[in-house]
């Protein structure tokens, strides 16, 4: 039997909502939890326009604008088609950033996390045994 994420409370009962967690906006890049995890957004995106006609993220993270903004460049994979063909601009399938990248909230996990990184299990990176 898998325990319910909502606990033993009646799901149809009305109750006061918990306060919205605060966003972590320290502008520090966070370590990823697994190799292909999309980086989280370390700054506020409140009021950012992200529509078919406008993408405020690209005003700092687009390849040709990173020198002036100091923001990390979006991955070269964002300039590729599904078939691996390079494009001159961001691929339409990678245009809506918040489909994969999210801001970090200072929130308590819904369920306990027992994940351990390989380094915590005693495995050493290749070439480190000298």
Buried (B, 14 or more C-beta within 10 A) or exposed (E): EEEEEEEEEEEEEEEEEEEEEEBBBEEEEEEEEEEEEEBBBBBEBEEBEBEEEEBBBBEBBBBEEBEEEEBEBBEEEBBBEEEEEEEEEBBEEBBBBEEEBEBBEEEEEEEEEEEEEEEEEEEEEEEEEE
